[in-house]
Amino acid sequence: MSDQILNDMAEMRRTDKSDMLAFCTKAEHNYRESARNAEKLKLEYPQPKNVVIAGMGGSAIGGEILKDYTRDVAKAPIEISREYTLPAYADKNSLVVLASYSGDTEETLSSFVDALNRKCMIFCLSSGGNLIQYAKKLSVPYLQVESGMPPRGAMPHMFVPLLKCMEKVRLIPGFSAEFAETLDVLHDISDENQPTRPSDENFSKKLALNLLGMVPVVYGFGIYRGAALRYKQQFNENAKVPAKWEYFSELNHNETMGWESAQGLAKGYGVVFLRDDAEPVEIRSRIETTKALMQTAVSNMFEVWAQGKSDLAKMLSTILLGDFASVYLALVRGVDPTPVNTVTVMKEKIEQNGVKRRILQKLDKISAR
């Protein structure tokens, strides 16, 4: 029965009311368009000593992917801040990227105030809202991206400009060659995992069916650390299921012990390993050893293999497969993947505390100087 749902286009359309699948099938197009938009970016800052990307949820994941991708080439440390304030070291030599797709994220607006008070170099990335409004008022560099999407669906538009930003301030070399290959790989993945392809020929549908009724646990490593986090977030928001993530080799120093005497507790988990044909021998040894040790506790283990040659293609191919799987898991559960009602209610209730209003008042005072 579950298999039939994912092979019934009419049923999938009825459940996927806002067409979340389109963000997967049109990934190549969305990344291509985001690159065109990013060419508008103008930054004339000197090379910063450090970079802080302030954002939350789907607006922050691009920063995590950037951090993994640039780890071995970036000429300054990159940190992701998910707080109301910036780290203590942020100063005039720091580049602070304020990333909020809606432009109204409370924590990010608060970090904007903090960055202004510390006279940091600032760049705003958003589809609009208060973030773009105050960036214009204060003559702060910004890039406005396409609006009207769920933040998690806007990842291409929130990630590629970060690459261009790092290139503009001379922290990373050009990435155009890797990006061209990435577009080709994303095109192939979208074709191979599109909703019209039957489940017995569709990797993402198979993964979703195998994870049905389980709590997904996603293990990444190296450049797939942020990818594992993305899987967790997508399973949460699209499929509306609990999920967790960890990464090698840190998980071998704590997480692995959690399976040792789990017995019946482990039966409700499905563990997904993010893999790479070129993974370092030390990591491959850890993954294979971990799998062998877990077999007595967890029988539901799956692997997602990266595609492409460049790091960028491998990372984004892995992420796209997870995006597809999370939506298919929602559909096989009979759940509309787009609405995030609990998050919406949470934001509405929290806004009643008046914090956001006070943050905007501070921005008004700074604008009036």
N, C-alpha and C positions, 0 to 999 in steps of 0.2 A: 504493500500500500504506500509506504513512504517513497519508494522508488518511483511509483506512478505519479506522485505529485510533482516531482522534479522533471518529469517527462511530459507534463500537461501544461502547455503554454498558456492556455486560457486560465487555468487555476492559479498559475504563478502570477499572472497579471492582476487577477482579482485580489490576491494577497499583497503583492508589492504595489500598493496603490500610488505611491509617489515615484515609482520606478528607480529604486536604489540601484538595481542592477545596471542601469545606464552608466553609472559612474565607473563601473568595472569594464563594461563593453566598450566605452569610449575613452579608456585610459590614455591610449596613444594620442588621441585628439586633444584631450585636456592638458597633457604635458606639453604638447606642441604649442598650444595656445598660451600656456603659462610662460613658455620661453619667449614668445613674441612680446607678451606684455612686459616681461622682465627687462627687455631691451630698452624700455623707457626709463629705467632706473638711473637716476643721476645722484652720485655721491662724490663729494670732494673732500672727504675726510682724510687725514694722514693715517698711516697704518696704525691700528690700535694695539695696545699692549695686551688686551684681553677682550673677549666678546661675551656678552650676557644676552641670551634670548629669553625674553620674558613672555610667557604664554601659558595657556591651560588647555588640557584635553586635546581635541582634534587640531587646535591651532598651534600646539606645542610639539606635536609629533614630528613635524618637519625639522625642528631643531634637533631632535634626537637622531634622526636619520643623517642630518648634516654632520653632527658631532662624530658619528661612526665613520662616515665616508671620508672626512677630512683628518681623522686622527693622526695619520702618518704623514700628512703634508702641510697641515695648517701651521702657520708661523706664530700663532698665539693661542692660548687656551680658550676653549668655547664651553660655556656653562649654560645649562637650561635652568631658569628660575621659575618656580611655580609658587611664588609667595607674593605677599602684598608689598614687600620691600626688596631692594636689590642686595646682593652680598656686600659686606663691609668694604671690600677692595674697590668697588666700582667708583670711578672718578672721571676726571676730564680726559684721561687717557684710555677710557673704556668705550667700546661701541656697544650701545644697548639697543637691541632690536625688539620692538614691542609688536608682538604677533597676536592679533585677535581677529578672527575672521569676521565676527559680527561688529567689532569695534566698540563693544559695550561690556566686555568682560571686566568685572569689578577688580580682580587682582591685577590685571594688566594696566588698567587706568591708574591704579594706585602706584604701580611701578613707574608709570609715565611721570607722575608728580615727583617721585623720588629721583628719577634720572635728571629731570629738569633742575631740581634743587642742587644736585651734585655736579651740574654742568657737564654731564656726559655727552659724548657724541651719540645722537639718537637717530634711529630710522624706524618709521612706522609702517606696518604691513597689515592691510585690512581691506574689507569690501566696503567700508563706510562707517557709520555710527559716530560716536563721540571721539573715537581715536583719530579718524580722518578729519573731523571737524576742528579739533584742537591742533592737530598737526598743521593745518592750513592757517589757523589764527596765529600760531607761534612760528610760522615759517620753518617748520621742522621737515626734513626730507621724508617723503612717504611714497608708497606705491599702492594704488587702489586696484584691487582685483575684482573679478567678476562676482556679482552678488547672487543671492537666491538659492544657495546650496546649503545642505547640512555641513557644518564645519569639517566633519570627517570625510565628506565627499569632496571637499575643496583641497585636499592634501597636495595635489599637483600645483595648484595655484599658490599655496603657502610654502612649498618646499623649493621650487626652482628659483624664485626670487632670492631666497637665502643663499643659494649657490652664487648667483650673480652678484649679490651684495659682498660676499667674501672675496670674489674675484676683483670687484671694484676697489676694495681697500687693500688689495695686494696680499691677502693672506693665503690664497690658494691659486694655483695655475688655472688656465682655461680648461673647461670641461666639455667643449663642443664635440670632440670626437667620441667620447664615451656616451654623450647624450644622444648622438645620432644612432649608435648601436642600440641604445636603450629603447628608443622608439620602435625599432624593428622588432625587438624581443617582446615588447608590450603588445604590439600588433598580433604577433603569433599566439601569445597567451590568451588574449581576448578572443581570438578565433577558436582556439582549442577548448575554451571553457565557457563559451557563449550558451545562453539558455536553450537554444534550439538543438544543441548537441546532446544526445542521449546520455544518461547517467553512466552507462557501461563504457562510454568513450570519453568521459568528462572527469578529469582528475578532481576538480574542486567539488563537484557533486558527490563523487565517491567519498571524499574526505568528510563532507558534511553529513552524509548518511552514516558513516562510521562513528561520528561524534554525537549522533543523536542520542539524547538521554544521558549524556556524560558532562562532566565539568572539564573543559579543555585546559590542559597545562602545556604551555609552549616554552621550549628550550632553544635559545639562540646562542651565538658566540660571536666575538669580534664584530664584523660589520653587520651582523644579524642580531645584535643586542637590541637595538631600537625596533627592528622588524618584529622581534618576539613581543615587545610591548605593544606594537600596533595590532598584532593578532589578538592579544588579550583585550584591548580596547574595542576592536571590531566585534569580537564575540559578545562583549558586554552590550554595546550599543545597538548593533544590528540584530543579533540573534536573541538578545535579552536573556543571556545565561551567565552564571558566575564563571570566571576564568582566572587563571593566574599565569605568571611568566617568570622565568629566571634565565640566567646565562652562564655558560662555561667560561672559565673553570671554577668560578666562585661557587656555583651550586654544588660542586663536589665536596665542598668544605662544610656544608650544612644541609642543604635541601635533600641530598641523597639519603641522609639518615632518616628522613621523614617516611621513607618507604619501607624501612627495614622491618618494622613490626606493625605495619599498617593493617595487615590481614584484610578483613572485609571492607574496611574504610576505603581501600585503594580501588575497589571494583567500580566505583562511580566516576573514575577519572580516565580521560583519554589523553595520552601524552604525545605531543607533536614535536619532533626534532627538526630544526631547520638545518639543512645540510648543503655542502658545497663539494663538488668533485675535487676542488683544489684546496680543501681545508687542510691546515697544517697538521703534520703527523701527530703532534702532541695533543691537538684537539680531537682528531679522529680517534686516537687511542682512548681518550676520556669518554667520548660519546659511545663507542662500542662497549667499553667496560661498564659504563653506566647502564646501558640497555641490558646487558647480560645480568647485572646485579638486580635490576628491577623486574626481571621476567617472572620471578616467583610471586611478586605482589601485583604487578600491573600487566595484564594481558593485552590491553588496548594501546599499542604504540604505533605511531605513524611517522613517516618522513616526508618532508617537502624539500625537493632539490632545486637549488637556484639554477637559473638559465642565463645564458650569455657568457661573454668573456670578461668584460670590464666589471669593476666593483659596482659601478652605478647600475648597470644592467642587472647584475645578480641581485642586488638589494631590492630594486624596485620590482623585479620579476617575482621575487619571493613574497613581497608585500601584496602584489596584485592577486596572487593565488590565494592568499589568506583573506583578502577582501571578498573575492568570489565565494569562498567557502563559508564565510560568516553570513552572507546574504542567503545562500542556499540553505544553510542551517535554519535561518529564520523562516524561510518559506516552507521547509519540510515540517516545521513546528506549527505552521499556520499563523505565524506572527508577521505583521507588517514591519519591515525593518527600519523604516524612516522615523516615526515618532519616538521621542525620548521623553515620555510624559513625566517620569520621576524626576529627571534633571530639570525640566521646565517648572514643575511645582516647587522644587528645591530653590531655584533661582528666585521665583516669585516671593516665597516666604522669607528668604534671606534679604531681599531688597527692602523689606519692611523695617529692617533694623536701622536704616538711614545711612549706612556706611557709604554706599555709592553716591548718594546725594552730597555728602560732605567731600568726597573725592572730587566731584565735578565743581564744587564751590572753590576748592583749592586751585583747580585748573583755571577757573574764571579769574581768580586773583592774580595768578601768574600771567595770564593773558593781558590783564589790565595794566601791568607794569610799564 
